[in-house]
Amino acid sequence: MNILVEQLTLKNVTGFQMIGVEVWITAVNLITPTSYSLLGGSLGFDVGKANIVGFADYVVKEFWETALPCLVTTGNASQAENNCSRYQDLFPFKNYNDDISELRYANNIYNGVYAVAHSLHSLLKCTEKQGCEKDQTIQPWQVVESLKKVNFTTKTGEQVWFDSTGATAAKYDVINWQRGPDGEVLFKQVGYYDASLPPGQQFVITAKNIVWGGGTTEV
């Protein structure tokens, strides 16, 4: 995709309405000094964004301290540097957090982990007062069967449940490439699709908030 954008930009292909797909509509790596002239105003669907409290702080600090214990080694700087030398290829990514604000597929993982936890909680007959029956041996097929019955609401306010086929209701954000007040590129949500809602309420788009290809606010 980067090569395509580069070539179209070189040929001054601008002013067209681009329709994006999940692969690139919120791809941070496509934001370059020249790409907005081509991709500005793009519209597309992407999975809903996660808003996991504390996750950003964990990624930029706690994760690295756990994965690379040498970073918190007490002693002089040269000793710490020697202890961390085998991880030097990872250092350029230590402070990388450009895509933290666009946690989308991570939301599916987050919900999936909690779904399995709720399934195990039910199989082990866990209660708040007595705890869980830890001496049980749980088989994989039992977890799968129990997953079909889970129905809970996450801390982010999303309800998670599975239908008879094992699928969840399709939920997507409608994303629009826009300029922010300081000129930065924003992936602005201008609508959504939520198959769990009643007919007539599943697809909502706010046309007045859309910036179209070429920078116009009207079709």
C-alpha positions in Angstrom: 0.0 0.0 0.0 2.8 2.4 0.8 4.3 1.9 -2.7 0.9 2.5 -4.3 0.4 5.7 -2.3 3.9 6.9 -3.2 3.4 6.3 -7.0 -0.1 7.9 -7.0 1.3 10.9 -5.2 4.2 11.2 -7.7 1.7 11.3 -10.5 -0.3 13.9 -8.6 -3.5 11.8 -8.5 -5.5 13.9 -6.0 -9.1 15.0 -5.4 -10.6 11.5 -5.6 -12.9 10.0 -3.0 -11.0 7.0 -1.6 -12.9 4.1 0.1 -10.6 2.4 2.6 -10.6 -1.2 4.0 -9.6 -2.5 7.4 -6.0 -3.1 6.2 -5.1 0.6 5.8 -7.9 3.0 6.8 -6.3 3.4 10.3 -2.7 2.5 9.3 -0.4 5.0 11.1 2.5 4.1 8.8 0.6 5.5 5.8 0.7 9.0 7.3 3.5 10.9 5.5 4.1 14.6 4.7 2.6 14.0 1.2 0.0 11.1 1.6 -2.8 13.4 2.9 -3.1 15.0 -0.5 -4.2 11.6 -1.8 -5.8 9.9 1.2 -7.4 13.0 2.9 -11.2 12.5 3.1 -10.9 8.7 2.8 -13.8 6.7 4.3 -13.8 3.1 5.4 -14.9 0.6 8.1 -12.6 -0.7 10.8 -13.3 -2.7 14.0 -14.2 -0.6 17.0 -11.4 1.1 19.0 -10.6 -0.2 22.5 -10.3 2.2 25.4 -8.5 0.0 28.0 -7.7 2.1 31.0 -4.0 1.9 32.0 -3.0 -0.1 28.9 -0.9 2.8 27.4 1.1 3.2 30.6 1.7 -0.5 30.8 3.0 -0.7 27.2 5.5 2.1 27.5 6.7 1.2 31.0 5.7 -2.0 32.8 5.9 -4.3 29.8 9.5 -3.3 29.0 10.6 -3.5 32.7 9.2 -7.1 32.7 10.4 -8.2 29.3 13.9 -6.6 29.8 14.7 -6.8 33.5 18.1 -5.3 32.9 16.4 -1.9 32.5 15.7 -1.8 36.2 19.1 -3.3 37.3 20.5 -1.4 40.3 24.1 -0.3 39.9 26.1 2.0 37.6 25.0 2.9 34.1 27.8 0.9 32.4 26.8 -2.3 34.2 23.2 -1.8 33.1 24.3 -1.2 29.5 26.3 -4.4 29.5 23.5 -6.4 30.9 21.1 -5.0 28.2 23.5 -5.4 25.3 21.8 -8.6 24.0 18.5 -6.6 23.6 20.0 -3.8 21.6 17.9 -4.6 18.6 14.7 -4.0 20.6 15.8 -0.6 22.0 14.5 1.5 19.1 11.0 0.3 19.9 11.2 0.9 23.6 9.4 4.3 23.5 7.2 3.5 20.5 3.6 4.3 21.2 2.3 5.8 18.0 -0.4 3.2 17.5 -1.6 3.0 21.2 -4.4 5.5 20.4 -5.6 3.1 17.6 -6.1 -0.1 19.6 -8.7 -1.9 17.5 -7.8 -5.6 17.0 -6.5 -5.5 20.6 -10.1 -5.0 21.6 -11.0 -8.4 20.2 -8.1 -10.0 22.1 -9.2 -8.2 25.3 -12.8 -9.5 25.0 -11.6 -13.0 24.0 -9.5 -13.3 27.2 -12.3 -12.2 29.4 -14.7 -14.5 27.6 -12.5 -17.5 28.3 -12.1 -16.3 31.9 -15.9 -16.1 32.3 -16.2 -19.6 30.8 -13.7 -21.1 33.3 -15.3 -19.2 36.1 -18.6 -20.9 35.3 -17.1 -24.4 34.9 -15.2 -24.1 38.2 -18.4 -22.9 39.9 -16.6 -19.9 41.3 -18.4 -17.8 44.0 -17.3 -14.6 45.7 -17.4 -16.2 49.1 -16.1 -19.7 48.6 -13.8 -19.3 45.6 -13.5 -21.9 42.9 -13.4 -25.7 42.8 -9.7 -25.9 41.8 -9.5 -29.7 41.9 -11.6 -30.1 38.7 -10.0 -31.1 35.4 -11.4 -29.0 32.6 -11.4 -30.3 29.1 -11.0 -28.0 26.0 -14.5 -29.0 24.7 -16.1 -28.0 28.0 -14.6 -24.5 27.6 -15.9 -24.2 24.1 -19.4 -25.3 25.2 -19.3 -22.9 28.1 -18.3 -20.0 25.9 -21.6 -20.3 24.0 -23.4 -19.3 27.2 -21.3 -16.4 28.4 -22.9 -12.9 28.5 -21.1 -10.1 30.2 -20.2 -6.5 30.0 -16.6 -5.4 30.0 -15.1 -2.5 31.9 -15.2 -0.5 28.7 -19.0 -0.9 28.6 -19.2 -3.4 25.7 -21.5 -6.4 26.0 -20.0 -9.7 24.9 -22.0 -12.8 23.9 -22.0 -15.4 21.2 -24.8 -16.6 18.9 -25.6 -20.3 18.1 -22.8 -20.4 15.5 -20.2 -19.0 17.9 -20.0 -15.6 16.3 -20.3 -12.2 17.9 -22.4 -9.4 16.5 -20.4 -7.4 13.9 -19.4 -4.0 15.1 -17.5 -1.4 13.0 -16.6 2.2 13.2 -16.9 4.4 10.1 -13.5 6.2 9.8 -12.7 9.4 8.0 -9.2 10.8 7.3 -9.2 14.5 8.5 -6.8 17.2 9.6 -6.7 18.1 13.2 -6.4 21.7 14.5 -2.6 21.5 14.4 -2.5 20.0 11.0 -2.0 16.4 12.2 -3.9 13.6 10.5 -6.8 12.2 12.5 -8.8 9.0 12.0 -12.1 10.6 12.9 -15.1 8.3 13.7 -18.1 9.7 11.8 -20.5 6.7 12.2 -20.8 3.1 13.1 -22.4 -0.3 12.2 -23.6 -2.5 15.1 -25.5 -5.6 14.2 -26.5 -6.2 17.8 -28.9 -3.2 17.6 -32.5 -3.3 16.4 -33.2 -2.9 12.6 -33.1 0.7 11.6 -30.6 1.6 14.3 -27.7 -0.6 13.2 -26.0 1.8 10.7 -25.5 5.4 11.7 -23.4 8.0 9.9 -23.1 11.7 10.6 -22.7 13.2 7.1 -22.1 16.8 8.5 -18.9 15.6 10.2 -17.4 14.1 7.1 -14.5 15.7 5.2 -14.7 14.4 1.6 -12.0 13.8 -0.9 -10.4 17.1 -2.0 -11.1 18.7 1.4 -14.8 19.6 0.9 -17.5 19.2 3.5 -20.2 18.7 0.9 -20.8 15.9 -1.6 
